[in-house]
Amino acid sequence: MRRSSTKRMIHPVVGAIELHCDILLVPELDQRVVLYTAAPGTSAHEALQLLRVVGTQDLTTNAPGGTA
């Protein structure tokens, strides 16, 4: 069984993101897979691309005499 909807999420770095949500159900195993996607060229797609990069960044500073 498959269910679809649209979900709006607020991320602290990129702000609001509206994503297509598909939930794939396997009732016999009481499991589900949740997929969040954005259409190419949309602001949501650009936000996800930015998060892919931001998530790998170390944004701490190591200034002499300072704290990280």
Buried (B, 14 or more C-beta within 10 A) or exposed (E): EEEEEEEEBEEEEBEEBEBBBEEEEEEEEEEEEEEEEBEEEBEBBBBBEEBEEEEEEEEEEEEEEEEE
